[in-house]
Amino acid sequence: MSLNLCFRRDAMKDVIEIRWHGRGGQGVVTAGKLLAETALGTGQYFQAFPDYGPERMGAPIRAYTRLSSKPITIHSQIENPDVVLVLDPTLLGTVPVAEGLQKDGTLLVNTSMKPQEVREITGFGTGKVFTVDASHIAIEEMGREITNTPMLGAFARATGLFNIDELDEQVRAWFGKKVSASVIEANIRALRRAAEEVQEG
């Protein structure tokens, strides 16, 4: 599948701002940190920080990541992100996930819906919309609905900010000796499969 990459590293903005939406316990904060560490491994600067709100399992939460080829001097929350990732599709229609998203920005949602359906629900009529059924991929490859790893794979393919091999390397380093080799390989399969199955519309 050939996708029109919206951010090429050789033409990267000074700062790329990313907002994550999910629910407590879904690995939203971990995904943001993992993306930031991947940036570090490729010589970029980064910030990664959460915004929990009600700190309870299942409550809507947000996390933020900034990436840049230069030192980052901004220290505020991200109001107008370039990219928004939604890990939980039940947030669509209940949380304004596209709020503040740049007109030429990118919206990536974990859902079995088509991108056009997401446009209709969110009202995001400009920019790019991508969907990937990360929940289905996670269950099939890892046996659990942990969607942060497949969403990172879809992010890499949708934005072109990282190649999948860079994320593969970082996922292996992140999990290291924390989990078994079989669990690491399951995460890698999910990462790469999501990159292949993401849809643009």
N, C-alpha and C positions, 0 to 999 in steps of 0.2 A: 504494500500500500504506500503510495506516495502522498505525503502531506506537505502543504505549503507552510514552511516554518516561519512563525511570526517573529522570532527573535534569533538572529544569527549572532554567534559569539563575536565575529569580526566586525559587527555593526551594532554591538550592544550599547544600550543607553548607559549613561553614567551610573545610574542605580536602577535595578529592577526590583519592584516591590510586589510581594506576594502575600495574599491572605488565605488562610486555611479555615474552613468551616467543618465542624463535626460535632460529635457528642463525647462527653467524658468517657474514657476507657477505650476509645477507638484508635488511639495512637496518633492523634493530630499533632501533638507537641513533639513527639518522637520523630515524625515525618519531617517537620520543619527543621529540627536539629540535624537530622541525617542529610537533608538537602544542603544545609549550611556547611556541614563538614565536607561534603563533596566539593563545594565551592572552595573551601580551604585547600583541599587536595589538588585543585587545579589552579592554584595561585590567585584566587579571587578573595576579596574581602566580604564579610558577611555580618549580619545581625540575625538573631533568632530569639523570639520571646513570645510567651503565651498571654492570653487575656481570658481568664477562666470564667469570670462572672460567678454564678452560683456553682460552688465547687462540689458537685455531686455526680455520681455515676449516671450517665445518660443525659445530663444537662447539656444544652448547646454551648459550645466553646469555640473560641477563635485563637488562632496562632498566626504569627507574622514572621516573614523572612525577607531580609534585604540582601541583595547580591550586587557586587560592584567590582570593577577592575581597579578602582581607586579607593583610598580610605574613605569610610562612611562617617560623615559628621552629623547626620540627622539622628535624633534620639526620641522622636515622637512615635505615637502609634501610626499605622498606615491607614490613611483615609481614602486615598485614590489609587488602589493597587493596579498593577499592570496585568497580574494574573490572579484569579480566584480559583481555588480548588475546594470542592464540596465532597467530603467523604461519606456523608449520610444523606441519601436522597429524600428522606422524610423531612428534611429541613426545607426543601423546595416548597414554596407557597406559604411557609410559616415564618421563615427568617429571610429578610431581604438580602440574599447572598450576592446579588449583583450591584448592591448599593455602592456608589462611588467608583465602580469599575471604569477604567479609562475607556473612552469610546472605541478605541482601536485595541482594547485589551483582549484577554483570553479567559474564557470560563470553561473549566474542566470539571465534570460531574460524574461521580460514581452512580450509574443508573443503567437499567436496561432500555431506557427510552432513547429515542433518536434525538440528535442535537436540535432539530426543529421544534420538537415537543418541549425541550428545555427552554428554548427561546420564548415560546409562548407562555410558559409558566412564570419565568423570571422577568419577562419584559425586556430582556437584553437583545435588542435588535441590530446592534452594530458589532464590530469586532469579530472574534472567532469563538465558536462553541464546540467543545469536544465532549463526547461521552464514552465511557468504558464501563462494562459490568464488572467492576473490581470485586464486588461481593461474591459473584459467581466464580470468578477466577480464584479468589482466595480460598473458598470452600473446596473447590476441586483440587487445587495444588497443595494447600496447606492444611486442609481439614478444619479450618476455623475461619470465621468471617473477620479477618484482620486485614483491612484494606489499605493500610498506609504504604506497604511495599509495592503492590501493583499500581497504586496511584502515582508513585514516583516514576515508575516505568512509563506510564501514560504521559506524565508531565514532560519527561525527557523527549519523547517523540513529538508531543504537541508544540513545544517551545523551541527545541533545538539548543537550549542552553547547556545541556550536557549530553554526551553520547551514552548509550546504554552500558558500555563497558566501564565507564567511569563510575556509574552508579552501582554496577555489579561489584566492582572492587571495594567501594565504600560500604556496601551492605555486608560484605564478607568481613571487613575490618570492624564494623560496628558490632556485629553479633559475636565475632571472635570466638572466645571460649565460653560465652554465656549460654549457648545452646548447642545441641548436637549438630554434627555435620549434615544429617538428613534434614533437619529443620532449616539450616542455612540454604541447602540446595532447593528446598521447597520454596523459600522466599525468592531465590534467584529465578526459578521457573515462573513464578507469579509476576515478577518484575518484567521479565522479557516477554511473557505472553501478553501482558497489558499493553506494552509498547506496540505490539503487532495488531491488537484488536481495537485500539482506540479509533473512534469515528469522528470525522469532522463534518460540520454542516452549518 
